[in-house]
Amino acid sequence: MTEEPDAERTAGVEGDAAGDLRPAIRRVEDGDGHDSRLADDAAPEDDTAEVPPDVREYARFSKIDGATYDRANEFLRDRTYVTAREWAIARLCADFRTETGVEMTKIGENLPHLVPFMTDTYSPQAVNQARASFKEKVRKAGATFLYGAMCDFYTAEELDDLMYEVTEVAKFLLEVEGVELTVDEELEAEDRIGSVMRDVRESSAALRHDHVHCPECGHELSAGGTDDAEAEPEQSAPADD
């Protein structure tokens, strides 16, 4: 990693998140167990000659240049349902999308050039498999989260705390990918997410009961999630004869 995330930007991430993704200190050894620095003095072949320009310029994961796959994978598995392979390929599929679809072949053939901790190339089928696995895990995790938010398992305060924790992890991953967020942008995102989740909680309470009182302010909600007074249609004036 070329730079360490500062303490303020990673304070909300569970554990020593920044330390978990620091580059490994050891060097990768050759197959015979010798340090790669002791290899022959012959200069390695230039394997970037046929690399497409957009691949050479891609720097999304430059902040973890030198990190190992196992280290990145351990970090993700402790905090999310996805693996490092699925995370990296999902990011690449979003960045290498054209009008005709995702450039699976380009991603697979240039994977070691695009992601520092990926050392092998992938077939288009393997890229698509990782992409599909990511989508399925997001779908299941999303359904689990929304049910937890809607079933009244969490209090409003607990739900706010949960949203803060998961948002911090998501923001940290975005920052590792090179996304720069200002303090104002972070606060605005947190406010918008919190507002949406409060609406979800209120609406789900109204769905579970025909008429309930809002746990936040006490006003009565209808099944549509609105005040009873607002839900009643206005009486139209009688038409003139």
C-alpha positions as a Markdown table, in Angstrom:
| # | Residue | x | y | z |
|---|---|---|---|---|
| 1 | Met | 0.0 | 0.0 | 0.0 |
| 2 | Thr | 1.5 | 3.3 | -0.9 |
| 3 | Glu | -0.3 | 5.2 | 1.9 |
| 4 | Glu | -2.1 | 4.3 | 5.1 |
| 5 | Pro | -5.7 | 5.5 | 5.6 |
| 6 | Asp | -5.7 | 8.1 | 8.3 |
| 7 | Ala | -7.3 | 7.4 | 11.7 |
| 8 | Glu | -10.3 | 9.6 | 11.2 |
| 9 | Arg | -11.4 | 8.0 | 7.9 |
| 10 | Thr | -11.2 | 4.5 | 9.3 |
| 11 | Ala | -12.3 | 5.0 | 12.8 |
| 12 | Gly | -15.7 | 3.4 | 12.4 |
| 13 | Val | -14.4 | 0.2 | 10.8 |
| 14 | Glu | -14.4 | -2.7 | 13.2 |
| 15 | Gly | -10.9 | -3.7 | 14.3 |
| 16 | Asp | -7.7 | -2.5 | 12.8 |
| 17 | Ala | -9.1 | -2.3 | 9.3 |
| 18 | Ala | -6.3 | -0.1 | 7.9 |
| 19 | Gly | -3.6 | -2.5 | 9.3 |
| 20 | Asp | -5.3 | -5.5 | 7.9 |
| 21 | Leu | -4.8 | -4.3 | 4.3 |
| 22 | Arg | -1.3 | -3.1 | 4.6 |
| 23 | Pro | 1.1 | -4.7 | 2.2 |
| 24 | Ala | 2.7 | -7.9 | 3.4 |
| 25 | Ile | 6.3 | -7.4 | 4.6 |
| 26 | Arg | 7.7 | -10.6 | 3.2 |
| 27 | Arg | 8.6 | -11.1 | -0.5 |
| 28 | Val | 6.9 | -13.8 | -2.5 |
| 29 | Glu | 9.4 | -16.7 | -2.9 |
| 30 | Asp | 10.1 | -18.6 | -6.0 |
| 31 | Gly | 8.8 | -22.1 | -6.4 |
| 32 | Asp | 12.1 | -23.6 | -5.0 |
| 33 | Gly | 11.9 | -21.5 | -1.8 |
| 34 | His | 14.6 | -19.0 | -2.7 |
| 35 | Asp | 14.0 | -15.3 | -2.3 |
| 36 | Ser | 13.1 | -13.7 | -5.7 |
| 37 | Arg | 15.9 | -11.1 | -5.1 |
| 38 | Leu | 18.5 | -13.9 | -5.5 |
| 39 | Ala | 17.3 | -14.8 | -9.0 |
| 40 | Asp | 19.5 | -14.5 | -12.0 |
| 41 | Asp | 20.6 | -11.1 | -13.0 |
| 42 | Ala | 18.9 | -11.4 | -16.4 |
| 43 | Ala | 16.3 | -8.7 | -16.8 |
| 44 | Pro | 12.8 | -10.0 | -16.8 |
| 45 | Glu | 10.8 | -9.9 | -20.1 |
| 46 | Asp | 8.6 | -6.9 | -20.5 |
| 47 | Asp | 5.1 | -8.4 | -20.1 |
| 48 | Thr | 3.3 | -5.0 | -20.5 |
| 49 | Ala | 4.1 | -4.7 | -24.2 |
| 50 | Glu | 0.6 | -6.0 | -25.3 |
| 51 | Val | -1.3 | -4.6 | -22.3 |
| 52 | Pro | -4.1 | -2.3 | -23.5 |
| 53 | Pro | -3.7 | 1.4 | -22.7 |
| 54 | Asp | -6.8 | 1.6 | -20.5 |
| 55 | Val | -5.4 | -1.4 | -18.5 |
| 56 | Arg | -2.0 | 0.2 | -18.0 |
| 57 | Glu | -3.6 | 3.4 | -16.8 |
| 58 | Tyr | -6.0 | 1.6 | -14.4 |
| 59 | Ala | -5.1 | 2.5 | -10.8 |
| 60 | Arg | -8.2 | 1.6 | -8.9 |
| 61 | Phe | -6.4 | -0.7 | -6.4 |
| 62 | Ser | -3.1 | 1.2 | -6.2 |
| 63 | Lys | -3.6 | 1.9 | -2.5 |
| 64 | Ile | -3.0 | -1.7 | -1.7 |
| 65 | Asp | -0.2 | -2.4 | -4.1 |
| 66 | Gly | 1.8 | -5.2 | -2.6 |
| 67 | Ala | -1.0 | -6.6 | -0.4 |
| 68 | Thr | -1.5 | -10.4 | -0.7 |
| 69 | Tyr | -4.7 | -12.1 | -1.8 |
| 70 | Asp | -5.0 | -13.9 | 1.6 |
| 71 | Arg | -4.7 | -10.6 | 3.5 |
| 72 | Ala | -7.4 | -8.9 | 1.4 |
| 73 | Asn | -9.6 | -12.0 | 1.5 |
| 74 | Glu | -9.3 | -12.3 | 5.3 |
| 75 | Phe | -10.3 | -8.6 | 5.7 |
| 76 | Leu | -13.4 | -9.0 | 3.5 |
| 77 | Arg | -14.5 | -12.3 | 5.0 |
| 78 | Asp | -14.4 | -10.8 | 8.5 |
| 79 | Arg | -16.7 | -8.0 | 7.4 |
| 80 | Thr | -18.7 | -9.0 | 4.4 |
| 81 | Tyr | -20.0 | -12.1 | 2.6 |
| 82 | Val | -17.8 | -11.7 | -0.5 |
| 83 | Thr | -14.3 | -12.8 | -1.2 |
| 84 | Ala | -11.4 | -10.7 | -2.5 |
| 85 | Arg | -11.8 | -12.3 | -5.9 |
| 86 | Glu | -15.5 | -11.4 | -6.1 |
| 87 | Trp | -14.8 | -7.9 | -4.8 |
| 88 | Ala | -12.1 | -7.2 | -7.4 |
| 89 | Ile | -14.0 | -8.6 | -10.3 |
| 90 | Ala | -17.2 | -6.8 | -9.3 |
| 91 | Arg | -15.3 | -3.5 | -9.3 |
| 92 | Leu | -13.7 | -4.3 | -12.7 |
| 93 | Cys | -17.1 | -5.3 | -14.2 |
| 94 | Ala | -18.4 | -1.9 | -13.2 |
| 95 | Asp | -15.4 | -0.1 | -14.6 |
| 96 | Phe | -15.1 | -2.1 | -17.9 |
| 97 | Arg | -18.7 | -2.0 | -19.0 |
| 98 | Thr | -19.5 | -0.8 | -22.5 |
| 99 | Glu | -22.8 | -0.3 | -24.4 |
| 100 | Thr | -22.7 | -4.0 | -25.4 |
| 101 | Gly | -21.8 | -5.4 | -22.0 |
| 102 | Val | -18.9 | -6.2 | -19.7 |
| 103 | Glu | -15.5 | -6.8 | -21.2 |
| 104 | Met | -15.1 | -10.2 | -19.7 |
| 105 | Thr | -12.1 | -11.2 | -21.9 |
| 106 | Lys | -10.1 | -8.1 | -21.2 |
| 107 | Ile | -10.7 | -8.3 | -17.5 |
| 108 | Gly | -9.7 | -12.0 | -17.3 |
| 109 | Glu | -6.6 | -11.7 | -19.5 |
| 110 | Asn | -5.3 | -8.6 | -17.7 |
| 111 | Leu | -6.3 | -9.4 | -14.1 |
| 112 | Pro | -2.8 | -9.4 | -12.7 |
| 113 | His | -2.2 | -5.9 | -14.2 |
| 114 | Leu | -5.5 | -4.6 | -12.9 |
| 115 | Val | -5.5 | -5.9 | -9.3 |
| 116 | Pro | -2.2 | -6.1 | -7.3 |
| 117 | Phe | -3.2 | -9.1 | -5.3 |
| 118 | Met | -4.5 | -11.2 | -8.2 |
| 119 | Thr | -1.7 | -13.2 | -9.7 |
| 120 | Asp | -3.5 | -15.4 | -12.3 |
| 121 | Thr | -5.4 | -14.7 | -15.5 |
| 122 | Tyr | -9.0 | -15.8 | -15.7 |
| 123 | Ser | -11.2 | -17.1 | -18.6 |
| 124 | Pro | -14.3 | -15.0 | -19.5 |
| 125 | Gln | -16.3 | -17.8 | -17.9 |
| 126 | Ala | -14.5 | -17.6 | -14.6 |
| 127 | Val | -15.0 | -13.8 | -14.6 |
| 128 | Asn | -18.7 | -14.2 | -15.2 |
| 129 | Gln | -18.9 | -16.8 | -12.5 |
| 130 | Ala | -17.3 | -14.5 | -9.9 |
| 131 | Arg | -19.6 | -11.7 | -11.1 |
| 132 | Ala | -22.7 | -13.9 | -10.7 |
| 133 | Ser | -21.6 | -15.0 | -7.3 |
| 134 | Phe | -21.2 | -11.4 | -6.2 |
| 135 | Lys | -24.6 | -10.5 | -7.4 |
| 136 | Glu | -26.2 | -13.5 | -5.6 |
| 137 | Lys | -24.5 | -12.7 | -2.3 |
| 138 | Val | -25.6 | -9.1 | -2.5 |
| 139 | Arg | -29.2 | -10.1 | -3.2 |
| 140 | Lys | -29.3 | -12.5 | -0.2 |
| 141 | Ala | -27.5 | -10.1 | 2.1 |
| 142 | Gly | -29.9 | -7.3 | 1.0 |
| 143 | Ala | -32.9 | -9.4 | 1.8 |
| 144 | Thr | -31.5 | -10.4 | 5.2 |
| 145 | Phe | -30.7 | -6.8 | 6.1 |
| 146 | Leu | -34.1 | -5.5 | 5.0 |
| 147 | Tyr | -36.0 | -8.1 | 6.9 |
| 148 | Gly | -34.0 | -7.3 | 10.0 |
| 149 | Ala | -34.8 | -3.6 | 9.6 |
| 150 | Met | -38.5 | -4.3 | 8.8 |
| 151 | Cys | -39.4 | -7.0 | 11.4 |
| 152 | Asp | -39.0 | -4.7 | 14.4 |
| 153 | Phe | -36.1 | -6.7 | 15.7 |
| 154 | Tyr | -34.0 | -3.5 | 16.1 |
| 155 | Thr | -34.9 | -0.4 | 17.9 |
| 156 | Ala | -34.5 | 2.9 | 16.0 |
| 157 | Glu | -31.3 | 3.6 | 17.9 |
| 158 | Glu | -29.9 | 0.1 | 17.2 |
| 159 | Leu | -30.7 | 0.4 | 13.5 |
| 160 | Asp | -28.9 | 3.8 | 13.4 |
| 161 | Asp | -25.8 | 2.2 | 15.0 |
| 162 | Leu | -26.0 | -0.7 | 12.6 |
| 163 | Met | -26.2 | 1.6 | 9.6 |
| 164 | Tyr | -23.2 | 3.6 | 10.8 |
| 165 | Glu | -21.1 | 0.5 | 11.1 |
| 166 | Val | -21.9 | -1.0 | 7.8 |
| 167 | Thr | -21.6 | 2.3 | 6.0 |
| 168 | Glu | -18.1 | 2.8 | 7.5 |
| 169 | Val | -17.0 | -0.6 | 6.1 |
| 170 | Ala | -18.5 | 0.3 | 2.6 |
| 171 | Lys | -16.8 | 3.7 | 2.6 |
| 172 | Phe | -13.5 | 2.2 | 3.6 |
| 173 | Leu | -13.6 | -0.2 | 0.6 |
| 174 | Leu | -14.5 | 2.7 | -1.7 |
| 175 | Glu | -11.5 | 4.6 | -0.4 |
| 176 | Val | -9.2 | 1.6 | -0.9 |
| 177 | Glu | -10.5 | 1.6 | -4.5 |
| 178 | Gly | -9.3 | 5.2 | -4.8 |
| 179 | Val | -12.6 | 7.1 | -4.2 |
| 180 | Glu | -12.0 | 10.3 | -2.4 |
| 181 | Leu | -14.8 | 11.5 | -0.2 |
| 182 | Thr | -14.9 | 14.9 | 1.5 |
| 183 | Val | -16.3 | 15.3 | 5.0 |
| 184 | Asp | -19.3 | 17.0 | 3.7 |
| 185 | Glu | -20.0 | 14.2 | 1.2 |
| 186 | Glu | -19.7 | 11.6 | 4.0 |
| 187 | Leu | -22.1 | 13.5 | 6.3 |
| 188 | Glu | -24.6 | 14.0 | 3.5 |
| 189 | Ala | -24.5 | 10.3 | 2.6 |
| 190 | Glu | -25.0 | 9.3 | 6.2 |
| 191 | Asp | -27.9 | 11.7 | 6.6 |
| 192 | Arg | -29.6 | 10.4 | 3.5 |
| 193 | Ile | -29.1 | 6.8 | 4.4 |
| 194 | Gly | -30.4 | 7.4 | 7.9 |
| 195 | Ser | -33.5 | 9.2 | 6.5 |
| 196 | Val | -34.3 | 6.3 | 4.2 |
| 197 | Met | -33.9 | 3.7 | 6.9 |
| 198 | Arg | -36.2 | 5.7 | 9.2 |
| 199 | Asp | -38.8 | 5.7 | 6.4 |
| 200 | Val | -38.3 | 1.9 | 6.0 |
| 201 | Arg | -38.9 | 1.3 | 9.6 |
| 202 | Glu | -42.0 | 3.5 | 9.8 |
| 203 | Ser | -43.5 | 2.0 | 6.6 |
| 204 | Ser | -42.8 | -1.6 | 7.7 |
| 205 | Ala | -44.5 | -0.9 | 11.1 |
| 206 | Ala | -47.6 | 0.3 | 9.2 |
| 207 | Leu | -47.6 | -2.9 | 7.1 |
| 208 | Arg | -47.5 | -5.1 | 10.2 |
| 209 | His | -50.4 | -3.3 | 11.8 |
| 210 | Asp | -53.4 | -1.5 | 10.2 |
| 211 | His | -52.9 | 1.5 | 12.5 |
| 212 | Val | -49.8 | 2.0 | 14.6 |
| 213 | His | -48.1 | 4.9 | 16.4 |
| 214 | Cys | -44.8 | 6.0 | 15.1 |
| 215 | Pro | -42.1 | 5.0 | 17.6 |
| 216 | Glu | -40.2 | 8.2 | 16.9 |
| 217 | Cys | -42.9 | 10.9 | 17.4 |
| 218 | Gly | -46.1 | 9.1 | 18.4 |
| 219 | His | -48.3 | 10.1 | 15.5 |
| 220 | Glu | -50.7 | 7.5 | 14.1 |
| 221 | Leu | -49.8 | 5.8 | 10.8 |
| 222 | Ser | -52.0 | 4.1 | 8.4 |
| 223 | Ala | -51.1 | 1.0 | 6.4 |
| 224 | Gly | -49.7 | 3.2 | 3.7 |
| 225 | Gly | -47.2 | 4.8 | 6.0 |
| 226 | Thr | -49.0 | 8.2 | 6.1 |
| 227 | Asp | -51.0 | 10.1 | 8.8 |
| 228 | Asp | -54.6 | 9.1 | 8.9 |
| 229 | Ala | -55.6 | 12.7 | 8.3 |
| 230 | Glu | -53.4 | 12.7 | 5.1 |
| 231 | Ala | -54.8 | 9.3 | 4.0 |
| 232 | Glu | -58.4 | 10.5 | 4.0 |
| 233 | Pro | -59.4 | 11.8 | 0.6 |
| 234 | Glu | -60.7 | 15.3 | 0.5 |
| 235 | Gln | -64.5 | 15.6 | -0.1 |
| 236 | Ser | -65.2 | 17.2 | -3.4 |
| 237 | Ala | -67.6 | 20.1 | -3.5 |
| 238 | Pro | -71.0 | 19.3 | -5.0 |
| 239 | Ala | -71.3 | 20.2 | -8.6 |
| 240 | Asp | -73.5 | 23.2 | -9.5 |
| 241 | Asp | -76.8 | 22.3 | -11.2 |
